[in-house]
């Protein structure tokens, strides 16, 4: 349960809900509001506003033109997640359309690891003999590998969005910003690239580039970057393209996920499509994901989509098993000795059975459960691979770089990072990181906080309110879906739902007083709403119709059998009276419920 509710606007009575939501998101003035509700098209966003060096972009374009003129072999070397594969597809398809001899390459997570490796560069050299490699979604930390490629006569262009290290690689060009996902950055770069190829193809290329916004949106949502500014533009326009996509691989994946074109939003991408694309890179080889995005064969698209669906199911089972093991491992750790309690503010787990493909997901689940920065490590005999996830106020990549003398490599963002470490240094590394966390994190940092926009009554929830809320979409990181609180509602009905009974379905009510405009008399109506509470099944035994509850929630439109009805998605529940009674006054049932 969330310990602290922070109501951002407590004096909402009489205020327009749109104004409240804008204020809470620090969007001030008509101009800022206009830019938020009507963002410019990604093609109109300047490089300077994204902090992308025009000089570096021009260097990259010049080198690509040379490859085109000299008919050199080029390899697009991507990362193995949705962002990398999507960005790699954008670059590769564009180069191919320009008549450049280009091939994509995706490293194997276990055999080669993240980003450039000498093994991967050797494979590429032997197979394609390129004079130019373009990296997508990696490269800023790979100065040694870039130097290795240079010795082999291979130039490197880096297109990456990760936080820059102190020492940069000596690449031909470094196209970089932290303001976009890698695929978004790739799209912006390609937008500049095609302007330099003045030919009869330019208008065709421009049209194809617009169609690639589906991939940019897919990756931007999947990579959990803030959905503000240029990213909001990418996703808003990209979702429009995605909902009308002609890309055969995406059509097959959408159908296999039980989705319908025209109804795909950030939730559907983040929870249903992206996990399937990521699955192959986690457990097998992400080349299948890239093939899916690029294929022009309908039967091949279905075959690949089916394969990714099966791999994703395997990933779900493996994740569930690993999370259970990690929780047991964490619970079984010895308690800190007296005087050490303040230092144990970070979860640091390693095990030889942990699959590298799911350790990042496991770390995220541990953060959800315990609200502590979490590092999960796949321990090897000589080297170990790790993924880290953080909490608000604790920059995990800066923290890890404070221990870079113990690491083989490290990269990432403030909230998520990965690294390689020699196994013999694990104990020393944990001690160093625990000391840093102990100094940096206060008790206040470790209290999970739920930001609530404002307090409303159930009678305020209408179709009109829902429509106003939707003008703030697409929702995601830094543009969260509006959250409301209603106090003192009565629980009319409670049901455990889901195959494992982990979820709750409630019916709640609240009286509403109405005043007649004719005779000025007051009347009371009872307002009812259905609620769904994922992962809150443990509350079932504590609910009673005689004890009111406060609920924090988002407002959702439930689609069922062609019917549309507003429902509340509960984020948290607080029972007003802590002395829980029996549920004699409440109807309880067990029913099956399939989560989306």
C-alpha positions as CSV (number, residue, x, y, z in Angstrom):
1,X,0.0,0.0,0.0
2,X,1.1,3.6,-0.7
3,X,2.0,5.4,2.5
4,X,1.7,9.0,1.5
5,X,-0.9,10.8,-0.6
6,X,0.2,14.1,-1.9
7,X,-2.8,16.2,-3.2
8,X,-1.4,18.7,-5.6
9,X,-4.5,21.0,-5.7
10,X,-6.7,20.9,-2.6
11,X,-8.8,24.0,-3.4
12,X,-10.5,22.7,-6.5
13,X,-14.0,23.8,-5.7
14,X,-15.4,26.0,-8.5
15,X,-12.2,25.6,-10.6
16,X,-12.2,24.2,-14.1
17,X,-10.7,20.7,-14.1
18,X,-8.5,21.5,-17.2
19,X,-7.0,24.5,-15.4
20,X,-6.3,22.3,-12.3
21,X,-4.5,19.6,-14.4
22,X,-2.5,22.2,-16.3
23,X,-1.3,23.9,-13.0
24,X,-0.4,20.5,-11.5
25,X,1.8,19.8,-14.6
26,X,3.4,23.2,-14.3
27,X,2.0,24.3,-17.7
28,X,1.5,28.0,-17.3
29,X,0.0,30.5,-19.8
30,X,-2.0,30.1,-23.0
31,X,1.1,29.6,-25.1
32,X,2.4,26.7,-23.1
33,X,-1.1,25.2,-22.9
34,X,-1.5,25.5,-26.7
35,X,1.9,23.8,-27.3
36,X,0.9,21.0,-24.9
37,X,-2.5,20.3,-26.5
38,X,-1.4,20.9,-30.0
39,X,2.3,19.9,-30.3
40,X,4.2,20.6,-33.5
41,X,4.8,17.7,-35.8
42,X,8.2,15.9,-35.2
43,X,9.4,17.0,-38.6
44,X,9.2,20.7,-37.5
45,X,11.3,20.3,-34.3
46,X,14.7,21.9,-34.6
47,X,17.9,20.1,-33.7
48,X,19.0,22.9,-31.4
49,X,15.8,22.6,-29.3
50,X,16.7,19.0,-28.7
51,X,20.4,19.8,-27.9
52,X,21.5,17.8,-31.0
53,X,24.8,19.1,-32.5
54,X,24.2,20.2,-36.1
55,X,27.9,19.8,-36.7
56,X,27.8,16.1,-35.6
57,X,24.7,15.5,-37.8
58,X,26.5,17.0,-40.8
59,X,29.6,14.9,-40.1
60,X,27.4,11.7,-40.1
61,X,25.6,12.7,-43.3
62,X,28.9,13.5,-45.0
63,X,30.2,10.0,-44.1
64,X,27.0,8.3,-45.3
65,X,27.2,10.2,-48.6
66,X,30.7,9.0,-49.0
67,X,29.5,5.4,-48.4
68,X,26.8,5.9,-51.0
69,X,29.2,7.3,-53.6
70,X,31.9,4.7,-53.2
71,X,29.3,1.9,-52.8
72,X,30.8,0.9,-49.5
73,X,29.2,-1.8,-47.3
74,X,27.5,-0.3,-44.2
75,X,26.2,-2.1,-41.1
76,X,23.5,-0.8,-38.8
77,X,24.5,-2.2,-35.4
78,X,21.5,-2.0,-33.0
79,X,20.6,-2.7,-29.4
80,X,18.3,-5.7,-28.7
81,X,15.4,-4.0,-27.1
82,X,12.3,-2.3,-28.7
83,X,14.0,1.0,-28.8
84,X,17.2,-0.3,-30.5
85,X,15.4,-2.6,-32.9
86,X,12.9,0.1,-33.9
87,X,15.6,2.8,-34.3
88,X,17.8,0.3,-36.3
89,X,14.9,-0.4,-38.6
90,X,14.3,3.3,-39.2
91,X,18.0,3.8,-40.1
92,X,18.4,0.6,-42.2
93,X,15.2,1.0,-44.2
94,X,16.2,4.6,-45.1
95,X,19.7,3.6,-46.2
96,X,18.3,0.7,-48.2
97,X,15.8,3.1,-49.9
98,X,18.7,5.5,-50.7
99,X,20.4,2.6,-52.6
100,X,23.1,2.2,-50.0
101,X,24.5,-1.4,-49.5
102,X,23.5,-1.7,-45.8
103,X,22.7,-4.7,-43.5
104,X,21.3,-4.7,-40.0
105,X,23.1,-6.4,-37.1
106,X,21.7,-7.2,-33.6
107,X,24.1,-8.6,-31.0
108,X,23.2,-11.7,-28.9
109,X,22.6,-10.6,-25.3
110,X,24.4,-13.6,-23.7
111,X,27.1,-14.3,-26.3
112,X,28.1,-10.7,-27.0
113,X,26.4,-8.5,-24.4
114,X,25.1,-5.0,-24.7
115,X,26.4,-2.7,-27.4
116,X,29.7,-3.1,-29.2
117,X,31.9,-6.1,-28.4
118,X,35.1,-7.2,-30.1
119,X,33.4,-10.5,-30.9
120,X,30.5,-8.7,-32.6
121,X,32.7,-6.4,-34.6
122,X,34.7,-9.4,-35.7
123,X,31.5,-11.2,-36.8
124,X,30.4,-8.1,-38.8
125,X,33.8,-7.6,-40.3
126,X,33.9,-11.3,-41.5
127,X,30.3,-11.4,-42.7
128,X,29.9,-8.0,-44.4
129,X,33.3,-6.3,-44.5
130,X,31.9,-2.9,-43.8
131,X,33.8,0.4,-44.1
132,X,31.1,2.1,-41.9
133,X,29.1,0.9,-38.9
134,X,26.2,3.0,-37.5
135,X,25.3,2.2,-33.9
136,X,21.8,2.8,-32.7
137,X,20.9,3.0,-29.0
138,X,24.4,2.3,-27.8
139,X,28.0,3.5,-28.3
140,X,28.6,6.5,-26.1
141,X,30.6,4.5,-23.6
142,X,32.3,2.2,-26.1
143,X,35.6,4.1,-26.7
144,X,37.7,1.0,-26.5
145,X,35.5,-0.9,-29.0
146,X,35.3,2.1,-31.4
147,X,39.2,2.2,-31.3
148,X,39.2,-1.6,-32.0
149,X,37.0,-1.1,-35.1
150,X,39.1,1.8,-36.2
151,X,42.2,-0.5,-36.3
152,X,40.2,-2.8,-38.6
153,X,39.6,0.1,-41.0
154,X,36.0,0.6,-39.9
155,X,34.5,4.1,-39.3
156,X,31.8,4.4,-36.6
157,X,28.8,6.8,-36.4
158,X,27.1,6.7,-33.0
159,X,23.4,7.5,-32.6
160,X,22.6,7.2,-28.9
161,X,20.6,8.8,-26.1
162,X,22.3,7.4,-23.0
163,X,24.0,9.7,-20.5
164,X,27.5,10.7,-21.8
165,X,30.5,9.5,-19.8
166,X,33.6,11.5,-19.1
167,X,35.6,9.9,-21.9
168,X,33.9,9.8,-25.3
169,X,34.7,7.5,-28.2
170,X,36.6,8.8,-31.2
171,X,33.8,8.2,-33.6
172,X,33.4,9.9,-37.0
173,X,30.2,11.5,-35.6
174,X,28.3,11.3,-32.3
175,X,24.6,12.1,-32.8
176,X,23.3,12.4,-29.3
177,X,20.6,13.8,-27.0
178,X,19.1,12.6,-23.8
179,X,15.8,14.2,-24.7
180,X,14.5,11.5,-27.0
181,X,14.4,7.7,-27.2
182,X,17.0,6.2,-29.5
183,X,14.3,5.5,-32.2
184,X,13.1,9.1,-31.9
185,X,16.6,10.3,-32.3
186,X,17.1,8.0,-35.3
187,X,13.9,9.4,-36.9
188,X,15.1,13.0,-36.4
189,X,18.5,12.1,-37.9
190,X,16.9,10.5,-40.9
191,X,14.7,13.5,-41.4
192,X,17.9,15.5,-41.8
193,X,19.6,12.8,-43.9
194,X,17.0,12.7,-46.6
195,X,17.1,16.5,-47.1
196,X,20.7,16.0,-48.4
197,X,19.7,13.4,-51.0
198,X,18.1,15.7,-53.5
199,X,16.6,13.5,-56.2
200,X,13.4,12.3,-57.6
201,X,13.3,9.9,-54.6
202,X,13.2,12.7,-52.0
203,X,9.4,13.1,-51.9
204,X,9.0,9.4,-51.7
205,X,11.5,9.1,-48.9
206,X,9.7,11.9,-47.0
207,X,6.5,10.0,-47.3
208,X,8.2,6.8,-46.1
209,X,9.7,8.7,-43.2
210,X,6.3,9.8,-42.0
211,X,5.1,6.2,-42.0
212,X,8.1,5.3,-39.7
213,X,6.6,7.4,-36.9
214,X,4.8,4.2,-35.8
215,X,8.2,2.8,-34.9
216,X,9.3,6.0,-33.2
217,X,6.2,6.1,-31.1
218,X,6.4,2.4,-30.2
219,X,10.0,2.8,-29.0
220,X,9.4,6.1,-27.1
221,X,6.6,4.5,-25.1
222,X,8.5,1.2,-24.5
223,X,11.7,3.0,-23.4
224,X,9.8,4.9,-20.6
225,X,11.2,8.3,-21.5
226,X,9.2,11.4,-20.3
227,X,6.2,12.0,-22.6
228,X,6.7,15.8,-22.7
229,X,8.0,18.1,-25.3
230,X,9.4,16.4,-28.4
231,X,8.5,12.9,-27.0
232,X,4.9,13.9,-26.6
233,X,5.0,15.0,-30.2
234,X,6.5,11.7,-31.4
235,X,3.9,9.7,-29.5
236,X,0.9,11.8,-30.3
237,X,1.5,11.8,-34.1
238,X,3.2,8.3,-34.0
239,X,0.1,6.7,-32.5
240,X,-2.0,8.1,-35.3
241,X,0.3,6.4,-37.8
242,X,0.4,3.2,-35.7
243,X,-3.4,3.0,-35.7
244,X,-3.4,3.1,-39.5
245,X,-0.1,1.2,-40.0
246,X,0.4,-0.9,-43.2
247,X,3.6,-2.5,-41.7
248,X,2.9,-6.2,-42.0
249,X,4.8,-7.2,-38.9
250,X,3.0,-4.8,-36.7
251,X,-0.3,-5.8,-38.1
252,X,0.4,-9.5,-37.3
253,X,1.6,-8.6,-33.8
254,X,-1.4,-6.4,-33.2
255,X,-3.8,-9.2,-34.2
256,X,-1.8,-11.8,-32.2
257,X,-2.1,-9.5,-29.1
258,X,-5.9,-9.4,-29.4
259,X,-5.9,-5.7,-30.3
260,X,-7.7,-3.7,-32.9
261,X,-6.4,-0.9,-35.1
262,X,-7.8,2.4,-34.1
263,X,-7.8,1.5,-30.4
264,X,-4.1,1.4,-29.7
265,X,-2.8,3.8,-27.0
266,X,0.2,4.0,-24.7
267,X,-1.2,1.2,-22.5
268,X,-1.5,-1.2,-25.4
269,X,2.0,-0.4,-26.6
270,X,3.7,-0.5,-23.3
271,X,2.0,-3.6,-21.8
272,X,1.1,-5.7,-24.9
273,X,3.1,-4.9,-28.0
274,X,6.5,-3.8,-26.7
275,X,6.9,-6.8,-24.3
276,X,6.5,-9.2,-27.2
277,X,9.1,-7.3,-29.3
278,X,11.4,-7.3,-26.3
279,X,10.9,-11.0,-25.6
280,X,13.2,-12.4,-28.3
281,X,16.1,-10.2,-27.2
282,X,15.6,-11.3,-23.6
283,X,15.5,-15.1,-24.2
284,X,16.7,-15.9,-27.7
285,X,17.8,-13.4,-30.3
286,X,16.3,-10.0,-31.2
287,X,17.0,-10.6,-34.9
288,X,13.5,-12.1,-35.1
289,X,12.0,-8.8,-33.8
290,X,13.9,-6.8,-36.4
291,X,12.8,-9.3,-39.1
292,X,9.2,-8.8,-37.9
293,X,9.4,-5.0,-38.3
294,X,11.0,-5.2,-41.7
295,X,9.2,-8.1,-43.4
296,X,7.2,-7.6,-46.6
297,X,5.7,-11.1,-46.5
298,X,2.3,-11.5,-44.8
299,X,2.8,-15.2,-44.0
300,X,6.3,-14.5,-42.7
301,X,4.9,-11.7,-40.5
302,X,2.4,-14.1,-38.9
303,X,5.0,-16.7,-38.4
304,X,7.3,-14.3,-36.6
305,X,4.5,-12.7,-34.6
306,X,3.4,-16.2,-33.4
307,X,7.0,-17.0,-32.4
308,X,7.3,-13.8,-30.4
309,X,4.0,-14.5,-28.6
310,X,5.3,-17.9,-27.5
311,X,8.6,-16.4,-26.4
312,X,6.8,-13.8,-24.5
313,X,4.8,-16.4,-22.6
314,X,8.1,-18.1,-21.7
315,X,9.4,-14.8,-20.5
316,X,6.4,-14.2,-18.3
317,X,6.9,-17.6,-16.6
318,X,10.6,-17.1,-16.2
319,X,10.0,-13.6,-14.7
320,X,7.5,-14.9,-12.2
321,X,9.8,-17.7,-11.0
322,X,12.8,-15.3,-10.8
323,X,10.8,-12.7,-8.9
324,X,9.7,-15.2,-6.3
325,X,13.2,-16.5,-5.9
326,X,14.6,-12.9,-5.6
327,X,12.0,-12.0,-2.9
328,X,12.9,-15.1,-0.9
329,X,16.6,-14.4,-1.3
330,X,16.0,-10.8,-0.1
331,X,13.9,-11.9,2.9
332,X,16.5,-14.4,3.8
333,X,19.4,-12.0,3.9
334,X,20.8,-11.4,7.4
335,X,19.5,-8.3,9.1
336,X,22.1,-5.4,9.3
337,X,24.1,-5.3,12.4
338,X,23.6,-2.5,14.9
339,X,24.9,0.8,13.4
340,X,24.4,-0.6,9.8
341,X,20.7,-0.1,9.5
342,X,20.9,3.3,7.8
343,X,23.3,1.9,5.1
344,X,20.9,-0.9,3.9
345,X,18.8,1.3,1.6
346,X,19.6,-0.5,-1.5
347,X,18.7,-4.1,-2.6
348,X,21.7,-5.9,-4.1
349,X,21.0,-9.5,-5.2
350,X,23.0,-11.9,-7.2
351,X,22.5,-15.5,-8.3
352,X,24.0,-17.8,-10.9
353,X,20.6,-19.0,-12.1
354,X,19.3,-15.5,-13.0
355,X,18.8,-15.1,-16.7
356,X,20.3,-11.8,-18.1
357,X,17.2,-11.2,-20.1
358,X,14.9,-10.7,-17.2
359,X,17.1,-9.2,-14.4
360,X,16.0,-5.7,-15.3
361,X,12.4,-6.6,-15.0
362,X,13.1,-8.4,-11.7
363,X,14.8,-5.2,-10.4
364,X,11.7,-3.2,-11.4
365,X,9.4,-5.6,-9.6
366,X,11.5,-5.3,-6.4
367,X,11.3,-1.5,-6.6
368,X,7.5,-1.9,-6.9
369,X,7.4,-4.2,-3.9
370,X,9.9,-2.6,-1.5
371,X,10.4,0.9,-2.9
372,X,14.2,0.7,-2.6
373,X,16.8,1.1,-5.4
374,X,17.3,-2.4,-6.7
375,X,20.3,-4.1,-8.4
376,X,19.8,-7.7,-9.7
377,X,22.8,-9.6,-11.0
378,X,23.2,-12.7,-13.2
379,X,26.4,-14.0,-11.5
380,X,29.0,-15.8,-13.7
381,X,32.2,-17.5,-12.8
382,X,34.4,-14.6,-14.0
383,X,32.1,-11.8,-15.0
384,X,28.6,-10.9,-13.9
385,X,25.9,-8.9,-15.6
386,X,23.6,-6.5,-13.7
387,X,20.6,-4.4,-14.1
388,X,19.5,-1.6,-11.8
389,X,16.3,0.3,-11.3
390,X,15.9,3.3,-9.0
391,X,13.4,5.4,-7.1
392,X,12.6,9.1,-7.3
393,X,15.5,11.2,-6.0
394,X,18.2,8.7,-6.5
395,X,20.2,8.9,-9.7
396,X,21.4,5.3,-10.3
397,X,23.7,6.0,-13.2
398,X,25.6,8.7,-11.2
399,X,25.8,6.3,-8.3
400,X,27.2,3.5,-10.3
401,X,29.8,5.8,-11.9
402,X,31.0,6.6,-8.4
403,X,32.1,2.9,-8.4
404,X,33.4,2.7,-12.0
405,X,36.8,1.6,-10.8
406,X,35.2,-1.7,-9.9
407,X,33.2,-2.1,-13.1
408,X,34.1,-3.4,-16.5
409,X,31.5,-1.2,-18.1
410,X,28.4,0.8,-17.1
411,X,25.7,2.8,-18.9
412,X,22.1,4.0,-18.6
413,X,19.9,6.7,-17.3
414,X,19.0,8.2,-13.9
415,X,16.3,5.7,-13.2
416,X,17.7,2.6,-15.0
417,X,21.1,1.3,-15.8
418,X,23.2,-1.8,-16.5
419,X,26.8,-2.8,-15.9
420,X,29.3,-5.6,-16.1
421,X,31.5,-6.4,-13.1
422,X,34.2,-9.0,-12.3
423,X,32.5,-11.5,-10.0
424,X,35.3,-11.3,-7.5
425,X,34.5,-7.6,-6.9
426,X,30.8,-8.1,-6.1
427,X,31.1,-7.9,-2.3
428,X,33.3,-4.8,-2.5
429,X,30.9,-3.2,-5.0
430,X,27.9,-3.9,-2.8
431,X,29.6,-2.3,0.2
432,X,30.5,0.8,-1.9
433,X,27.0,1.2,-3.2
434,X,25.3,0.6,0.2
435,X,27.5,3.4,1.6
436,X,26.6,5.8,-1.2
437,X,22.9,5.0,-0.8
438,X,23.1,5.3,3.0
439,X,24.5,8.8,2.7
440,X,22.2,9.9,-0.2
441,X,18.8,8.6,0.7
442,X,16.8,10.0,3.6
443,X,13.8,8.3,5.2
444,X,11.6,10.7,3.4
445,X,13.0,9.5,0.0
446,X,12.0,6.0,1.0
447,X,8.3,6.8,1.5
448,X,6.3,5.9,-1.6
449,X,4.3,8.9,-2.7
450,X,1.1,9.0,-4.8
451,X,0.5,12.3,-6.5
452,X,-3.2,13.1,-6.6
453,X,-4.5,15.9,-8.8
454,X,-7.4,16.9,-6.7
455,X,-10.4,15.7,-4.6
456,X,-13.7,15.2,-6.2
457,X,-17.1,13.5,-5.5
458,X,-18.5,10.5,-7.4
459,X,-21.1,12.8,-8.7
460,X,-18.4,14.8,-10.5
461,X,-17.4,11.8,-12.6
462,X,-19.2,12.2,-16.0
463,X,-18.6,11.5,-19.6
464,X,-17.7,15.2,-20.0
465,X,-15.0,15.0,-17.3
466,X,-13.6,11.9,-19.0
467,X,-13.4,13.7,-22.4
468,X,-11.5,16.6,-20.8
469,X,-9.1,14.2,-19.2
470,X,-8.4,12.6,-22.5
471,X,-7.2,15.9,-24.0
472,X,-4.1,15.4,-21.8
473,X,-3.2,12.1,-23.5
474,X,-0.9,10.4,-24.5
475,X,-0.1,9.5,-20.9
476,X,3.2,8.2,-19.6
477,X,6.4,9.1,-17.8
478,X,6.2,12.8,-16.6
479,X,2.7,13.1,-18.0
480,X,0.8,10.7,-15.7
481,X,-2.8,9.9,-16.1
482,X,-4.8,12.3,-13.8
483,X,-5.4,10.8,-10.4
484,X,-8.3,11.8,-8.2
485,X,-9.4,11.0,-4.6
486,X,-12.9,10.6,-3.3
487,X,-13.4,10.2,0.4
488,X,-15.9,8.3,2.5
489,X,-17.4,6.0,-0.1
490,X,-19.4,3.0,0.9
491,X,-18.4,-0.5,-0.3
492,X,-21.6,-2.1,-1.7
493,X,-20.0,-5.2,-3.2
494,X,-16.5,-6.8,-3.3
495,X,-15.3,-9.7,-5.4
496,X,-11.9,-11.4,-5.7
497,X,-11.2,-11.7,-9.4
498,X,-8.5,-13.2,-11.6
499,X,-7.5,-16.8,-11.9
500,X,-5.3,-16.4,-8.7
501,X,-7.7,-14.0,-6.9
502,X,-5.0,-11.3,-6.7
503,X,-7.3,-8.5,-7.9
504,X,-10.4,-6.8,-6.5
505,X,-13.6,-5.7,-8.2
506,X,-15.7,-3.3,-6.1
507,X,-18.9,-1.4,-6.4
508,X,-18.9,1.8,-4.3
509,X,-21.5,4.4,-3.6
510,X,-21.8,8.0,-2.3
511,X,-24.8,10.2,-1.7
512,X,-25.2,13.3,-3.8
513,X,-27.4,16.2,-2.8
514,X,-29.2,18.0,-5.6
515,X,-31.1,21.3,-5.4
516,X,-34.2,21.8,-7.5
517,X,-34.1,25.0,-9.7
518,X,-37.9,25.1,-9.5
519,X,-38.8,24.9,-5.9
520,X,-35.3,25.2,-4.3
521,X,-35.8,21.9,-2.5
522,X,-33.0,19.4,-1.9
523,X,-33.0,15.8,-2.8
524,X,-30.5,13.0,-2.3
525,X,-29.4,10.6,-5.0
526,X,-27.0,7.7,-4.5
527,X,-24.2,7.6,-7.1
528,X,-22.7,4.1,-7.8
529,X,-19.4,3.2,-9.6
530,X,-17.6,0.0,-10.4
531,X,-14.0,-0.2,-9.5
532,X,-11.1,-2.5,-10.5
533,X,-8.1,-2.8,-8.2
534,X,-5.2,-4.8,-9.7
535,X,-3.0,-6.5,-7.1
536,X,-5.1,-5.5,-4.1
537,X,-6.7,-8.8,-3.3
538,X,-5.2,-8.8,0.2
539,X,-7.7,-6.0,1.1
540,X,-10.7,-8.3,0.5
541,X,-10.9,-9.6,4.1
542,X,-10.7,-6.1,5.5
543,X,-13.5,-4.5,3.6
544,X,-17.0,-4.0,5.1
545,X,-20.0,-2.0,4.1
546,X,-20.1,-0.5,7.6
547,X,-16.7,1.1,7.2
548,X,-16.3,3.8,4.5
549,X,-13.1,4.0,2.5
550,X,-11.1,6.7,0.8
551,X,-10.1,5.8,-2.8
552,X,-7.4,7.2,-5.1
553,X,-8.0,6.3,-8.8
554,X,-7.9,7.1,-12.5
555,X,-11.0,7.2,-14.6
556,X,-11.2,4.6,-17.3
557,X,-13.7,3.8,-20.1
558,X,-14.5,0.1,-19.9
559,X,-15.4,-1.6,-23.2
560,X,-17.4,-4.8,-22.9
561,X,-19.7,-6.5,-25.5
562,X,-20.0,-3.3,-27.5
563,X,-21.0,-1.3,-24.4
564,X,-19.0,1.6,-23.0
565,X,-19.1,2.5,-19.3
566,X,-16.9,4.6,-17.0
567,X,-15.2,2.7,-14.3
568,X,-12.5,3.6,-11.7
569,X,-9.1,2.1,-11.7
570,X,-8.0,2.2,-8.1
571,X,-4.4,3.2,-7.3
572,X,-4.8,3.0,-3.5
573,X,-7.4,2.5,-0.8
574,X,-7.4,3.7,2.8
575,X,-9.9,2.2,5.2
576,X,-11.1,5.0,7.5
577,X,-11.6,2.9,10.6
578,X,-8.5,0.7,11.2
579,X,-10.5,-1.8,13.4
580,X,-11.6,-4.2,10.7
581,X,-14.9,-6.1,11.3
582,X,-16.4,-9.2,9.6
583,X,-17.9,-8.7,6.2
584,X,-21.4,-9.6,7.3
585,X,-22.9,-6.5,5.6
586,X,-21.2,-7.0,2.3
587,X,-21.8,-9.4,-0.6
588,X,-18.7,-11.4,-1.4
589,X,-18.1,-13.5,-4.5
590,X,-15.4,-15.2,-6.3
591,X,-15.4,-14.8,-10.1
592,X,-13.1,-15.2,-13.1
593,X,-11.6,-12.0,-14.4
594,X,-9.2,-11.7,-17.3
595,X,-6.8,-8.7,-17.1
596,X,-6.3,-6.9,-20.4
